[in-house]
Amino acid sequence: MSLVGIVLIVVGIYLAIKVAGFALKLAMWALVIAGVYWLLAPYLGLPFPF
């Protein structure tokens, strides 16, 4: 395996970890927003989810 191949594999793994971290942060924010809506919807007169 050449040096370029090794570098590309390392960069690919690094980017995959970064994308997975971003996806997890996005999912956590979606859960937070859904939870806040779930709690505040009845008080604000918004339609109840589900």
N, CA and C of each residue as an Amber inpcrd file, in Angstrom:
protein
   150
   0.8530000  -1.1720000   0.0000000   0.0000000   0.0000000   0.0000000
   0.8990000   1.2350000   0.0000000   0.5790000   2.1580000  -0.8510000
   1.4080000   3.3520000  -0.9610000   1.0760000   4.3500000   0.1420000
   1.9280000   5.3210000   0.2790000   1.7340000   6.3590000   1.2920000
   0.4680000   7.1620000   1.0230000   0.1670000   7.3970000  -0.2410000
  -1.0350000   8.1530000  -0.5910000  -2.2810000   7.3790000  -0.1550000
  -2.2940000   6.0820000  -0.3360000  -3.4260000   5.2620000   0.0840000
  -3.6290000   5.3020000   1.5870000  -2.5470000   5.2270000   2.3290000
  -2.6300000   5.2900000   3.7860000  -3.1670000   6.6340000   4.2360000
  -2.6820000   7.7020000   3.6260000  -3.1500000   9.0460000   3.9780000
  -4.6320000   9.1820000   3.6520000  -5.0680000   8.6710000   2.5100000
  -6.4750000   8.7560000   2.1420000  -7.3600000   7.9660000   3.1080000
  -6.8980000   6.8110000   3.5650000  -7.6620000   6.0290000   4.5320000
  -7.7780000   6.7700000   5.8520000  -6.6980000   7.3680000   6.3120000
  -6.7220000   8.1120000   7.5760000  -7.6500000   9.3160000   7.4640000
  -7.5730000  10.0400000   6.3630000  -8.4500000  11.2060000   6.1640000
  -9.9060000  10.7570000   6.0690000 -10.1680000   9.6460000   5.3990000
 -11.5320000   9.1270000   5.3000000 -12.1040000   8.7430000   6.6570000
 -11.2980000   8.1020000   7.4870000 -11.7570000   7.7350000   8.8320000
 -12.0290000   8.9810000   9.6580000 -11.1480000   9.9730000   9.5680000
 -11.3310000  11.2310000  10.3040000 -12.6320000  11.9170000   9.8870000
 -12.8800000  11.9780000   8.5810000 -14.1050000  12.6270000   8.1030000
 -15.3500000  11.8350000   8.4950000 -15.2680000  10.5100000   8.4960000
 -16.4120000   9.6990000   8.9060000 -16.7520000   9.9500000  10.3760000
 -15.7390000  10.0850000  11.2170000 -15.9740000  10.3750000  12.6340000
 -16.5970000  11.7570000  12.7900000 -16.1160000  12.7290000  12.0290000
 -16.6740000  14.0840000  12.1070000 -18.1380000  14.1000000  11.6670000
 -18.4720000  13.3990000  10.5860000 -19.8460000  13.3640000  10.0930000
 -20.7480000  12.6690000  11.1110000 -20.2700000  11.5820000  11.7070000
 -21.0670000  10.8740000  12.7140000 -21.3070000  11.7710000  13.9290000
 -20.2950000  12.5180000  14.3520000 -20.4590000  13.4440000  15.4760000
 -21.4710000  14.5260000  15.1650000 -21.4260000  15.0590000  13.9440000
 -22.3880000  16.0830000  13.5510000 -23.8020000  15.5190000  13.5290000
 -23.9590000  14.2960000  13.0280000 -25.2750000  13.6750000  12.9750000
 -25.8210000  13.4520000  14.3870000 -24.9640000  13.0500000  15.3150000
 -25.4180000  12.8480000  16.6910000 -25.8110000  14.1730000  17.3440000
 -25.0470000  15.2320000  17.0850000 -25.4010000  16.5500000  17.6350000
 -26.7270000  17.0250000  17.0520000 -26.9330000  16.7900000  15.7660000
 -28.1810000  17.1880000  15.1260000 -29.3610000  16.4180000  15.7220000
 -29.1750000  15.1310000  15.9670000 -30.2350000  14.3240000  16.5750000
 -30.5300000  14.7950000  17.9980000 -29.5070000  15.1520000  18.7510000
 -29.7150000  15.6260000  20.1170000 -30.4910000  16.9430000  20.1150000
 -30.1630000  17.8600000  19.2120000 -30.8970000  19.1220000  19.1300000
 -32.3450000  18.8850000  18.7250000 -32.5810000  17.9200000  17.8330000
 -33.9530000  17.6040000  17.4410000 -34.7350000  17.0730000  18.6400000
 -34.0980000  16.2530000  19.4660000 -34.7600000  15.7440000  20.6640000
 -35.0580000  16.8640000  21.6550000 -34.1330000  17.7970000  21.8020000
 -34.3380000  18.9240000  22.7220000 -35.5020000  19.7860000  22.2470000
 -35.5290000  20.0970000  20.9660000 -36.6050000  20.9280000  20.4200000
 -37.9470000  20.2120000  20.5400000 -37.9660000  18.9000000  20.2670000
 -39.2140000  18.1330000  20.4030000 -39.6740000  18.1040000  21.8550000
 -38.7490000  17.9740000  22.7890000 -39.1070000  17.9600000  24.2020000
 -39.6520000  19.2940000  24.6690000 -39.0360000  20.3710000  24.2330000
 -39.5200000  21.7040000  24.6070000 -40.9100000  21.9340000  24.0140000
 -41.1200000  21.5310000  22.7790000 -42.4420000  21.6750000  22.1700000
 -43.4690000  20.8410000  22.9150000 -43.0870000  19.6220000  23.2710000
 -43.9980000  18.7200000  23.9940000 -44.4530000  19.3510000  25.3070000
 -43.5170000  20.0230000  25.9940000 -43.8420000  20.6180000  27.2820000
 -44.5940000  21.9410000  27.1560000 -44.2760000  22.7400000  26.1500000
 -44.8620000  24.0730000  26.0470000 -46.1040000  24.1620000  25.1680000
 -46.3600000  23.1700000  24.3370000 -47.4940000  23.2400000  23.4100000
 -48.8300000  23.4410000  24.1270000 -49.1220000  22.7320000  25.2030000
 -50.4250000  22.9480000  25.8520000 -50.5890000  24.3650000  26.4190000
 -49.4950000  24.9360000  26.9130000 -49.5750000  26.2740000  27.5130000
 -49.7060000  27.3770000  26.4660000 -49.1750000  27.1250000  25.2780000
 -49.2190000  28.1390000  24.2170000 -50.3980000  27.9600000  23.2780000
 -51.2180000  26.9630000  23.5140000 -52.3790000  26.7240000  22.6660000
 -52.0220000  26.1190000  21.3140000 -50.8770000  25.4930000  21.2130000
 -50.4660000  24.8570000  19.9700000 -51.0330000  23.4530000  19.9140000
 -51.1410000  22.8810000  18.7180000 -51.6640000  21.5140000  18.6270000
 -50.7380000  20.5380000  19.3410000 -51.3420000  19.6020000  20.0630000
 -50.5700000  18.6240000  20.8090000 -49.9660000  17.5960000  19.8610000
 -48.6900000  17.3190000  20.0020000 -48.0830000  16.3380000  19.0850000
 -48.6390000  14.9470000  19.3560000 -48.8780000  14.2110000  18.3340000
 -49.4050000  12.8330000  18.3570000 -50.8370000  12.8820000  18.8060000
